[in-house]
Amino acid sequence: MAEPPSGEQVSAALERMRHVARSWRQVASALAEAGAMTDDTELTRLQAGLFQIAFDKYAEAPRYFRDRLAEGTAVMGQIAATLSDNANAYAIEEALLLHELNRMW
């Protein structure tokens, strides 16, 4: 049977989870910024000029990308929140278990 992890190993694992959560938040932020940039890619019929036929097919593209980026932003935020919540729950559980073990002696 494997030995339980040491306190240092648990702390390192929890810090790693929090670090990864911060990384997911950074990705969510980058996706949100990219979504905001799609506003600059929208054209009006007047701007399309001679390309009216192509415009009909293009007109939905910026909104499609903005919607997908918004979905990605939400999912990345959920992943980050889940990692943070789990790290916090593990830390609390570890502290409670350690407290209980110390009370036994």
TORKELUM-906956 format. One line per field, with one value per atom (N, C-alpha, C): residue number from 0; atom name; z, x, y. Coordinates in pm, whole numbers. Each point is the difference from the previous one (the first is absolute). Example, Ala and Ser with C-alpha at 12.3 -4.5 7.8 and 13.67 -1.06 7.14 Angstrom:
num: [0|0|0|1|1|1]
atome: [N|CA|C|N|CA|C]
w: [780|0|0|-72|6|73]
u: [1319|-89|90|-35|82|-77]
v: [-569|119|120|105|119|109]
END
This chain:
num: [0|0|0|1|1|1|2|2|2|3|3|3|4|4|4|5|5|5|6|6|6|7|7|7|8|8|8|9|9|9|10|10|10|11|11|11|12|12|12|13|13|13|14|14|14|15|15|15|16|16|16|17|17|17|18|18|18|19|19|19|20|20|20|21|21|21|22|22|22|23|23|23|24|24|24|25|25|25|26|26|26|27|27|27|28|28|28|29|29|29|30|30|30|31|31|31|32|32|32|33|33|33|34|34|34|35|35|35|36|36|36|37|37|37|38|38|38|39|39|39|40|40|40|41|41|41|42|42|42|43|43|43|44|44|44|45|45|45|46|46|46|47|47|47|48|48|48|49|49|49|50|50|50|51|51|51|52|52|52|53|53|53|54|54|54|55|55|55|56|56|56|57|57|57|58|58|58|59|59|59|60|60|60|61|61|61|62|62|62|63|63|63|64|64|64|65|65|65|66|66|66|67|67|67|68|68|68|69|69|69|70|70|70|71|71|71|72|72|72|73|73|73|74|74|74|75|75|75|76|76|76|77|77|77|78|78|78|79|79|79|80|80|80|81|81|81|82|82|82|83|83|83|84|84|84|85|85|85|86|86|86|87|87|87|88|88|88|89|89|89|90|90|90|91|91|91|92|92|92|93|93|93|94|94|94|95|95|95|96|96|96|97|97|97|98|98|98|99|99|99|100|100|100|101|101|101|102|102|102|103|103|103|104|104|104]
atome: [N|CA|C|N|CA|C|N|CA|C|N|CA|C|N|CA|C|N|CA|C|N|CA|C|N|CA|C|N|CA|C|N|CA|C|N|CA|C|N|CA|C|N|CA|C|N|CA|C|N|CA|C|N|CA|C|N|CA|C|N|CA|C|N|CA|C|N|CA|C|N|CA|C|N|CA|C|N|CA|C|N|CA|C|N|CA|C|N|CA|C|N|CA|C|N|CA|C|N|CA|C|N|CA|C|N|CA|C|N|CA|C|N|CA|C|N|CA|C|N|CA|C|N|CA|C|N|CA|C|N|CA|C|N|CA|C|N|CA|C|N|CA|C|N|CA|C|N|CA|C|N|CA|C|N|CA|C|N|CA|C|N|CA|C|N|CA|C|N|CA|C|N|CA|C|N|CA|C|N|CA|C|N|CA|C|N|CA|C|N|CA|C|N|CA|C|N|CA|C|N|CA|C|N|CA|C|N|CA|C|N|CA|C|N|CA|C|N|CA|C|N|CA|C|N|CA|C|N|CA|C|N|CA|C|N|CA|C|N|CA|C|N|CA|C|N|CA|C|N|CA|C|N|CA|C|N|CA|C|N|CA|C|N|CA|C|N|CA|C|N|CA|C|N|CA|C|N|CA|C|N|CA|C|N|CA|C|N|CA|C|N|CA|C|N|CA|C|N|CA|C|N|CA|C|N|CA|C|N|CA|C|N|CA|C|N|CA|C|N|CA|C|N|CA|C|N|CA|C|N|CA|C|N|CA|C|N|CA|C|N|CA|C|N|CA|C|N|CA|C|N|CA|C|N|CA|C|N|CA|C|N|CA|C|N|CA|C]
w: [0|0|0|-77|-12|126|30|115|-32|100|-25|-32|-72|-34|125|-5|111|-7|107|3|-108|-25|-105|-138|-21|-127|-21|106|-8|-30|72|-23|-142|-49|-137|-101|22|-92|1|118|9|-66|20|-65|-152|-46|-144|-55|73|-43|-10|97|-2|-115|-26|-113|-132|-17|-122|-12|111|-2|-49|47|-46|-150|-50|-143|-80|48|-68|0|108|5|-102|-17|-100|-140|-27|-131|-19|103|-9|-32|65|-25|-144|-50|-138|-100|28|-88|3|118|11|-80|8|-78|-149|-42|-141|-45|86|-32|-21|83|-14|-131|-47|-125|-123|12|-116|-41|92|-36|-116|-5|-107|-134|-2|-126|-67|63|-59|-106|-110|-109|-19|-52|-41|-150|-52|-144|-79|54|-69|-9|108|0|-94|-17|-87|-146|-35|-136|-105|-89|-112|43|122|46|73|-51|64|11|-102|3|110|5|103|138|6|127|71|-74|61|73|-57|65|115|-13|100|122|-18|104|134|-4|124|66|-71|51|128|7|125|121|-18|110|40|-98|28|84|-42|75|139|9|130|94|-52|81|47|-90|38|101|-16|96|135|2|126|69|-79|58|60|-74|50|127|4|119|120|-19|110|47|-93|37|71|-51|65|142|17|134|92|-54|81|40|-92|32|110|-13|101|136|0|126|63|-81|51|62|-67|55|132|3|123|113|-32|102|55|-90|45|83|-41|78|140|7|131|84|-63|73|51|-83|42|116|-8|106|131|-6|122|56|-87|44|62|-63|52|138|17|129|107|-37|96|39|-97|30|86|-30|80|143|13|132|78|-67|64|42|-88|35|120|3|113|130|-7|121|49|-85|41|90|-19|78|121]
u: [84|-84|89|-39|79|-13|108|-2|-83|-64|-76|98|-47|89|37|117|44|-73|11|-60|55|130|63|-54|-21|-54|-143|-79|-137|2|83|9|44|98|48|-110|-75|-109|-109|-33|-102|46|126|53|0|31|-2|-142|-99|-139|-38|42|-31|72|123|75|-70|-43|-69|-133|-69|-125|26|110|35|29|62|28|-129|-98|-129|-69|13|-60|67|130|70|-49|-21|-52|-140|-83|-135|7|91|16|43|93|47|-113|-82|-113|-103|-21|-93|51|130|60|-15|23|-15|-144|-95|-140|-33|58|-24|58|106|63|-85|-94|-82|-91|-23|-82|61|132|70|-8|-43|-4|-137|-97|-134|-4|-66|-18|-148|-26|-137|-11|-122|-19|70|-4|63|152|60|143|37|-91|28|5|-68|6|-36|94|-22|-12|31|4|-129|-115|-128|-30|33|-27|85|126|88|-41|-50|-39|-106|-96|-106|57|101|61|92|62|95|-68|-115|-64|-14|-22|-19|132|109|128|47|3|46|-84|-132|-86|25|20|29|128|106|125|-15|-71|-22|-76|-102|-76|88|83|87|104|54|97|-66|-124|-72|-22|-35|-15|131|109|132|37|-30|28|-74|-126|-82|55|33|50|134|90|130|-18|-92|-29|-54|-85|-54|109|91|111|86|31|81|-70|-129|-76|-2|-17|-2|134|109|133|22|-37|17|-87|-125|-90|52|48|52|127|88|121|-36|-96|-43|-65|-83|-65|103|98|106|80|30|77|-77|-127|-83|-6|-23|-7|132|110|133|20|-38|15|-86|-123|-89|54|47|56|124|85|121|-38|-99|-46|-52|-77|-54|113|97|114|76|21|71|-79|-131|-81|3|25|4|121|105|121|-6]
v: [-117|117|124|99|123|84|69|89|124|56|124|113|100|112|80|57|85|134|74|133|90|-12|80|-39|-129|-45|48|-3|49|150|74|145|31|-76|21|-30|-106|-36|107|51|104|129|36|119|-17|-118|-28|14|-50|14|149|76|144|71|-43|57|-31|-122|-40|76|21|77|142|60|135|0|-106|-11|-8|-78|-8|136|76|134|92|-15|82|-34|-129|-40|58|-7|56|149|70|143|27|-81|17|-27|-100|-28|113|57|113|120|24|109|-26|-123|-35|20|-36|19|147|85|144|53|-62|44|-32|-90|-34|115|95|116|76|2|73|-72|-124|-75|5|62|8|109|-33|94|30|117|31|-28|-2|-20|110|119|112|-22|-48|-26|-114|-96|-115|42|106|52|-103|-25|-92|-146|-30|-139|-40|42|-28|-149|-77|-144|-65|34|-54|51|121|60|-85|-50|-81|-121|-60|-117|42|114|47|61|58|81|-73|-129|-77|-41|4|-51|70|131|63|-40|-5|-40|-145|-86|-141|-12|68|-6|61|111|64|-95|-69|-95|-117|-53|-112|45|120|51|24|45|19|-135|-101|-133|-48|19|-41|75|128|80|-55|-33|-54|-134|-87|-134|11|83|17|53|93|52|-108|-87|-110|-98|-29|-90|61|129|68|-2|27|1|-139|-103|-137|-36|34|-29|74|127|78|-56|-29|-54|-133|-86|-130|17|89|24|50|91|51|-110|-82|-109|-101|-35|-92|59|130|66|-2|28|-3|-141|-97|-140|-46|39|-36|60|127|66|-66|-37|-66|-138|-74|-133|11|95|20|40|85|39|-123|-83|-120|-96|-16|-88|54|130|60|-16|4|-16|-144|-98|-139|-28|73|-25|81]
END
